Amino acid sequence: MAENIRIISPRGEGVRRFLNPLRIGAHLWQHRDLIRQLTRREVVGRYKGSVIGMGWSLIQPVVMLGVYTFVFSVIFKARWGVQADEGRFAFALALFSGLVTFGVFSEVANSAPSLVLGNANYVKKVVFPLEILPLVRLLSALANALTSLAVLFAGILISGHGLHWTALLFPLVWLPMLLFTLGCGYVLASLGVFVRDMGTLVGVATTMLFFLTPIFYPLSAVPAELRFLCRINPLAVFVEDARRVLLWGLAPEWGWFFAGVAVSAATLFGGFLWFMKSKKAFADVI
């Protein structure tokens, strides 16, 4: 499967040269053609063999948004309580935006422990830049999320409120989420090689994070004395900021936003260094 992929042999793979963060980006950019090929193959392969094919990437979020709208706005009559003129459809949109944001992290984190193990042929037989695997998985998850975002945007327009100008800030508030997710992906992909129970542990951890992140409830619903503990969860910041700019026409809470950027950058930097340091031992373990 790797015979049709052009591989650039790594030079100077010492971890020390990546202490300059700019070199991390330059190193990954060097393999951009390979990253593009693998991402495309993964996105297409997700629906390979199915009758509807990539149409599922559109059908699934539309169906789920319809289900959330019916369950929460019709049966539970739930309200988010942020806007005075909040309609019945608004809670489903707030819930759906949180699910899409968390879903990118969850997809990468849950699959990361098996990334290297699932590509053992690249470790043993081919001079292959293993560090692109978490990035490929992130780009694949992002491509899948873009369809859900299109459904979310359509839902906002259908609701009658229209898009606020703050929607232009959406890529900005998602950027630290993507950096944080990639950093976690590097750490978990490396640990998955040495600790075979890591996949199960991550599955439990992401389930806990799912309920500890304000996805089904607003942050204001958390008791005041516990709200700070919820705030230090970077995913809570990312989810709340996505809602603020897309649904409520509010700017991000800049203090927490920049704190999230700092945590995300540190996670990516440390995760990449850890991966590059530990990958020398992958062949001995697999």
C-alpha positions in Angstrom: 0.0 0.0 0.0 2.9 2.3 0.5 4.5 1.7 -2.8 2.5 4.5 -4.5 3.4 7.0 -1.9 6.5 9.2 -2.3 8.4 9.3 0.9 10.9 11.9 1.9 13.7 10.4 4.0 14.2 12.2 7.2 17.4 14.1 7.8 18.7 15.0 11.2 15.9 13.5 13.2 17.4 14.5 16.5 14.8 15.9 18.9 17.1 18.9 19.7 16.5 20.5 16.4 12.8 20.7 17.1 13.3 22.9 20.2 12.5 25.7 17.8 8.7 25.4 17.2 9.0 26.8 13.7 11.0 23.8 12.7 8.1 21.5 13.7 5.9 23.3 11.2 8.6 23.3 8.5 9.2 19.5 9.1 5.5 18.7 8.7 5.3 21.0 5.7 8.1 19.1 4.1 5.8 16.0 4.0 2.7 17.9 2.7 2.3 15.8 -0.4 2.3 12.6 1.6 0.0 14.1 4.2 -2.5 15.1 1.5 -2.4 11.6 -0.1 -3.0 9.8 3.2 -5.7 12.2 4.3 -7.6 11.8 1.0 -7.3 8.0 1.2 -8.5 8.0 4.8 -11.5 10.3 4.1 -12.5 8.2 1.0 -11.8 4.9 2.7 -14.2 5.9 5.6 -17.2 5.2 3.4 -15.6 2.8 0.9 -18.0 -0.1 0.0 -21.1 1.6 1.3 -24.1 2.2 -1.1 -24.5 5.9 -0.3 -20.7 6.5 0.1 -19.7 9.9 1.2 -23.4 10.9 1.3 -23.4 9.5 4.8 -21.2 12.4 5.9 -24.2 14.7 5.2 -27.1 12.4 6.1 -25.8 11.5 9.6 -25.5 15.1 11.0 -28.8 16.1 9.4 -30.5 13.1 11.1 -28.8 13.7 14.4 -29.7 17.4 14.4 -33.3 16.4 13.7 -33.3 13.9 16.6 -31.7 16.4 19.1 -34.3 19.0 18.1 -37.2 16.7 18.7 -36.0 15.2 21.9 -34.8 18.4 23.6 -37.1 21.0 22.3 -40.3 19.0 21.9 -40.1 16.3 24.6 -37.9 18.0 27.3 -38.8 21.6 26.3 -35.2 22.5 27.2 -33.9 26.0 27.0 -30.3 27.2 27.0 -31.3 30.5 28.7 -28.8 32.8 27.0 -31.1 34.8 24.7 -34.5 36.2 25.7 -36.0 35.3 22.3 -34.5 31.8 22.3 -36.7 29.4 20.2 -37.3 25.7 20.5 -34.7 25.0 17.9 -31.9 27.0 19.7 -31.1 24.3 22.3 -30.5 21.7 19.6 -28.2 24.1 17.7 -26.3 24.8 20.9 -26.0 21.1 21.7 -25.0 20.2 18.1 -22.3 22.9 18.0 -20.8 21.4 21.2 -20.9 17.9 19.8 -19.2 18.9 16.6 -16.4 20.7 18.5 -15.9 17.8 21.0 -16.3 15.2 18.2 -13.0 16.3 16.5 -11.1 15.8 19.7 -12.9 12.6 20.6 -12.3 11.0 17.2 -8.6 11.7 17.2 -8.0 10.8 20.9 -9.9 7.5 20.6 -8.0 6.4 17.5 -4.6 7.7 18.4 -3.4 4.8 20.6 -3.7 2.4 17.7 -2.3 4.7 15.0 1.3 3.4 15.1 0.3 -0.2 16.0 -2.1 -0.2 13.0 0.7 0.9 10.7 3.4 -1.5 12.0 4.7 -2.0 8.4 5.7 1.6 8.2 7.7 1.2 11.4 9.6 -1.9 10.4 9.9 -1.9 6.6 9.7 1.6 5.3 11.6 4.8 6.0 8.4 6.6 6.9 7.8 9.8 8.9 5.5 8.4 11.5 4.9 11.8 13.0 2.5 12.7 10.2 0.1 9.9 11.2 -1.6 11.9 14.1 -1.9 15.0 11.7 -3.5 12.8 9.0 -6.0 11.6 11.5 -6.7 15.1 12.6 -7.2 16.3 9.1 -9.5 13.4 8.4 -11.6 14.2 11.5 -11.7 17.8 10.4 -12.9 17.0 6.9 -15.7 14.9 8.5 -16.6 17.8 10.9 -16.8 20.3 8.0 -19.9 18.6 6.8 -21.5 18.7 10.2 -20.6 22.4 10.4 -22.3 23.0 7.1 -25.4 21.4 8.6 -25.0 23.6 11.7 -24.8 26.8 9.6 -27.8 25.7 7.6 -29.7 25.2 10.9 -28.7 28.6 12.1 -30.1 30.2 8.9 -33.3 28.1 9.1 -33.8 29.2 12.7 -34.3 32.8 11.4 -31.6 34.4 13.5 -29.0 34.5 10.7 -25.3 34.5 11.1 -23.7 37.1 13.3 -20.5 38.9 12.3 -18.7 37.1 15.1 -19.0 33.9 13.0 -15.9 35.2 11.2 -14.0 34.4 14.4 -15.0 30.8 14.3 -11.8 29.6 12.7 -9.8 31.5 15.3 -11.6 29.9 18.2 -11.2 26.4 16.6 -7.5 26.8 16.0 -6.4 26.2 19.7 -8.8 23.2 19.8 -7.1 21.7 16.8 -3.6 22.4 18.2 -4.6 20.8 21.5 -6.1 17.8 19.8 -3.0 17.2 17.7 -0.7 17.5 20.7 -2.8 14.9 22.6 -2.8 12.7 19.5 1.0 12.7 19.5 1.2 11.7 23.2 -1.5 9.0 22.9 -0.1 7.6 19.7 3.3 7.1 21.4 1.9 5.7 24.6 -0.3 3.3 22.7 2.8 1.5 21.5 4.2 0.9 24.9 0.9 0.5 26.9 -1.5 -1.7 25.1 -4.3 -0.8 27.5 -4.1 2.8 26.5 -7.0 2.5 24.0 -9.4 1.3 26.7 -8.2 4.0 29.2 -8.6 6.7 26.6 -12.1 5.5 25.8 -13.1 5.8 29.5 -11.4 9.2 29.8 -13.1 10.7 26.7 -16.5 9.5 28.0 -15.8 11.2 31.3 -14.7 14.4 29.5 -17.8 14.3 27.4 -20.0 14.7 30.4 -17.6 17.1 32.3 -17.5 19.4 29.2 -20.5 21.8 28.9 -22.1 20.1 25.9 -25.5 19.1 27.2 -25.7 22.1 29.6 -24.6 25.7 29.7 -21.5 26.6 31.8 -23.8 28.9 33.9 -25.6 25.8 35.1 -22.5 24.6 36.9 -22.5 25.6 40.6 -20.4 28.8 41.1 -18.0 27.1 43.5 -17.2 24.4 40.9 -17.3 26.5 37.8 -13.5 27.2 37.9 -12.8 23.5 37.8 -14.9 23.2 34.7 -13.2 26.2 33.2 -9.7 24.7 33.5 -10.8 22.0 31.1 -9.5 23.3 27.8 -12.4 21.6 25.9 -14.9 23.6 27.9 -13.3 26.8 26.7 -13.3 25.6 23.1 -16.9 24.5 23.2 -18.2 27.7 24.9 -16.3 30.0 22.5 -17.6 28.1 19.5 -21.2 28.7 20.7 -20.5 32.4 21.6 -19.3 33.3 18.1 -21.6 31.2 16.1 -24.9 31.3 17.9 -25.0 34.3 20.2 -23.1 36.9 18.4 -20.6 37.3 21.3 -16.8 37.6 21.1 -14.8 34.9 22.8 -13.9 35.4 26.5 -10.4 36.7 25.5 -8.7 35.9 28.9 -9.8 32.2 28.7 -9.2 32.1 25.0 -5.5 33.1 25.3 -5.1 30.8 28.2 -6.4 28.0 25.9 -4.0 29.1 23.2 -1.1 28.8 25.6 -2.1 25.4 26.9 -2.7 24.1 23.3 0.6 25.4 22.0 2.4 23.8 25.0 0.5 20.5 24.5 1.4 20.4 20.8 5.1 21.3 21.4 5.5 18.8 24.2 3.5 16.1 22.5 5.5 16.4 19.3 8.9 16.3 21.1 7.7 13.3 23.2 6.7 11.4 20.0 9.9 12.2 18.2 12.0 11.1 21.2 10.0 7.9 21.8 9.6 6.8 18.2 13.2 5.5 18.1 12.0 2.6 20.4 8.9 1.7 18.4 10.6 -0.9 16.3 11.9 -2.7 19.4 8.4 -2.9 20.9 6.2 -3.7 17.9 
